[in-house]
Every structure is written in C-alpha cells, then in structure tokens.
Amino acid sequence: MEGRGYSSEDLTWHTGSWDATDEEKDFFACVSKRLYTNLYEALTAGTPLKVTMEHVRQQIAVIEERHRHSGGGGDNPTIAQ
C-alpha cells in the first residue's frame, strides 16, 4: 500500500540436527530421570536444584492468576465439554 513503510531485517538462519539416544526418544522417561537424578543429587550431595523454588513460585503465580481471571472455577474453559 502506498505511504506505508515496513521495516526489514536480514536474519541469518542456522540449521542443524542431532541423533537422539533411545532414552531421549522417550521424552517423559528422559525428563523424569533427569528430574529425579537431580533431586537425589541435591539431597545426597548438595548439588543445586535445576528447578528452583523461585521458579516453582513463579509457575504457581501464573496458575493462580489464570484462575483469578477465569473466575477461579475448577473447570478448564479452554477444553470443550
């Protein structure tokens, strides 16, 4: 359209790939193992938790805000009945 200007930006695209291990192909098992391994190491060796309490607090705040905006009901309004 005449009179309108659009900004442009040259982007450099990078592509790559990797081969997932059999363990990584089962995503739930992979992340569960990592979570519980980290928890075990935190409890037994003092390793820092990868999921911090502050991160959990932020997640809970987002969930509570969603409930506040949706009227606080237990039903999920995004799922058709």
C-alpha positions as CSV (number, residue, x, y, z in Angstrom):
1,M,0.0,0.0,0.0
2,E,1.2,3.4,-0.8
3,G,2.5,5.5,2.0
4,R,3.3,2.6,4.3
5,G,6.7,1.5,5.2
6,Y,7.8,-1.8,6.5
7,S,11.0,-2.5,8.4
8,S,13.1,-5.3,7.3
9,E,15.8,-7.2,9.0
10,D,18.3,-9.6,7.5
11,L,18.3,-12.8,9.5
12,T,21.0,-15.4,9.4
13,W,19.4,-18.9,9.6
14,H,21.3,-21.7,11.2
15,T,20.2,-25.3,10.7
16,G,21.5,-28.5,12.3
17,S,20.5,-31.8,13.6
18,W,21.4,-34.5,16.1
19,D,20.6,-38.1,16.7
20,A,18.6,-38.7,19.9
21,T,19.6,-41.6,22.0
22,D,16.9,-44.3,22.7
23,E,16.5,-42.7,26.1
24,E,15.9,-39.3,24.7
25,K,13.3,-40.6,22.2
26,D,11.1,-41.4,25.2
27,F,10.8,-37.8,26.3
28,F,8.8,-38.4,29.5
29,A,11.2,-41.1,30.8
30,C,14.2,-38.9,29.9
31,V,13.0,-35.8,31.7
32,S,11.7,-37.8,34.7
33,K,15.0,-39.5,35.1
34,R,16.8,-36.1,34.9
35,L,14.5,-34.5,37.4
36,Y,14.8,-37.4,40.0
37,T,18.5,-37.7,39.4
38,N,18.9,-34.0,40.2
39,L,16.7,-34.3,43.2
40,Y,18.7,-37.3,44.5
41,E,22.0,-35.5,44.0
42,A,20.6,-32.4,45.7
43,L,19.5,-34.4,48.8
44,T,22.6,-36.6,49.0
45,A,25.5,-34.4,47.7
46,G,24.2,-30.8,48.0
47,T,24.0,-30.3,44.2
48,P,21.9,-27.2,43.3
49,L,18.4,-28.0,42.1
50,K,17.8,-27.3,38.4
51,V,14.2,-26.4,39.1
52,T,14.5,-23.8,41.9
53,M,11.9,-22.9,44.5
54,E,11.7,-19.4,42.9
55,H,10.9,-21.0,39.5
56,V,8.1,-23.1,41.2
57,R,6.7,-19.9,42.9
58,Q,6.6,-18.2,39.5
59,Q,4.7,-21.1,37.9
60,I,2.2,-21.2,40.8
61,A,1.7,-17.4,40.5
62,V,0.9,-17.8,36.8
63,I,-1.6,-20.6,37.5
64,E,-3.2,-18.6,40.3
65,E,-3.5,-15.6,38.0
66,R,-5.1,-17.7,35.4
67,H,-7.7,-18.9,38.0
68,R,-8.3,-15.4,39.1
69,H,-9.0,-14.2,35.5
70,S,-11.3,-17.2,34.8
71,G,-13.4,-16.8,37.9
72,G,-11.5,-19.3,39.9
73,G,-13.6,-22.3,38.9
74,G,-12.1,-25.7,38.7
75,D,-13.3,-26.3,35.1
76,N,-10.9,-25.5,32.3
77,P,-12.6,-23.1,29.9
78,T,-10.2,-23.9,27.1
79,I,-11.5,-27.5,26.9
80,A,-14.8,-28.1,25.2
81,Q,-17.2,-30.2,27.1
